[in-house]
Amino acid sequence: MKYVTPCCLSLSLFLVACANEDTSETVVVKKPVAEPVSDEDVSREFGEAYDATKEFTQQKHDEYAAKLDEQLKELNVKIDQLQEKGSDLKDDAKVKWNEQMDELKVQRDHVSEKLEEFNDASADAWEGLKQDLDTAWENLKNSFEKTKNEVSNSVD
């Protein structure tokens, strides 16, 4: 028994010493030797990136124009329906309604012109026109909703 304690103590110290031993290995990573990049390589890759960017921009332009054109067609149908609904109004309500419908049609024509201008614009210049078109579209939708609500209230 008198040897058990020193043996356990020695074994413990041995295990601690082994655990602290530096077992890390030095890893040398060799960088692969790359071919030198030439002016032609840079020009070719830049041209490919430019062409891809231009094509992507044109696709986004076309998608936006098609979506807005579809929404404008749907709104034209709703304006025609509103025109029919308001035809039953009388006197002052009819005069006010006609003024609102005329203003709505002016705004619709403005959006149509902006859309045409947008479609004719180059893909590089369309972002500024898109903001103008978005604003005109929002104004037209708000005017339509206002007119629709007023006509609904007058007819009811």
N, C-alpha and C positions, 0 to 999 in steps of 0.2 A: 504494500500500500504506500510505503514511503516513496516509491519510485513512480507511482501513478501521477501524482500532482506535477512533478517536474516534467514528466513525459507529456502530459496534456498541455502544460504551459509551452513547452518547446514546439509541440505540434501546432499550437495556435499561432505562435510567432512565425513559424515556417509558412503557414497558410496565408497569413497577413502579408508576409514578404513576397510571396508568389503573386498575390493579388495586385500588389503595387508595381510589379515588374512591368516595364514598358515593352509591350508586345507589338507596338505599331510598326508598320513597315513603311518605308519611304517608297511612294509610287511615283514613277517618272512617266508623265504623259507626253508623248511625242506628238507635236502638231503635224498634221499631214502637210506635205508640201503641195501647195496649190499652184495651179498655172497662173502666170501673171495676167492681170486684166488689161485688155487693150482698149484703145479709144473706140474701135469698132464694136467691141462687146458692150461697152457702156452706151453707145449710140443705138445699137440694136435693142437692148433691153429697155432703154428709155422710150424708144419708138413704140415698142410693144405695150408698155405701161400707158403711154399717152393714148394709143388707139383703144385700149380696153376702157380707160376712163371716159373717153369721148363716147364710146358705144353705150356704156352704162348710163351716162348722163342723158343721151338721146332716148334710151328706153324709159327712164324716169319721166322725161318730158312728155313722151307719147302716152304713157300710162296716166299721167295727171290730166292731160288734155282730153283723153277719152273719158275719164271718170267725170270731169266737169261737164263735158258735152252731154253725157247721159243724164246728169243731174239737171242740166238746163232743159233738156227735152221733157223730163218728168215735171219740172216746174211749169213749163209752157202748157202742159195738159191741165195742171191744177189751176192755172190762170184762166184758161178757157172755161173750166167748170165754175170758177168763181164769177166769171163774166155772166154766165147763164143764171147763176143764183141771184146775182144783184139786179138782174133785169126786172124783177118784181117790185123794186123799191119805187117810192113815190116822192114827188116834190123835192124838198131840200135834201132829203137823204139821197135821192137819185143824183142830184147835182154834185154833192160831196163825194159820192161813190164814183162818179165818172171822173172827177179830178184825181182821186186816189188810183183808179185803174190806169189813167193816162200816165201818172207818175211811175206806177209800177212797170208799165210797158217801156217807158223811157229808161228805167234802170235795167230792165231785161235786155233792151237793145245795147245799152252800154256794156253789159257783161258779154254779150255776143261779140261786140266789136273788140273788146279786150281779149276774148278767147281767140278770135281770128288773128289779132296782132301777136298773141302768144304762139299760135301755131306757125306763123310766118317767121318768128324769131329763131336765131341760131341757138343751138344747144348751149353755147357759151353765155348768151345774154338772157336766158329765160328766167333766171332766179329773181331778178328785180321785177320783171313783168309778172311773175307768179305772185309776188306780194300784192301788187296792184289788183290782180285778178281775184285773189282771195278776199281782199277788202270789198271790192265791187260785189262779189258773190254774197258775202255776209250781209251787206246793205240790202241787196235784192231779197234775200230770204227774210230778213227782218221786216221789210216793207210788205212783203207778201203776207206774213203772219199777222201783221197789224191790220192790213186791209181785210183779210179773211175774218178776223175777229170782229171788226166793226160791221162788216156786212152781215155776219151771223147774228150779231146783236140787233141790227136794224130789221132784219127779216123776221126774227122770232117774235 
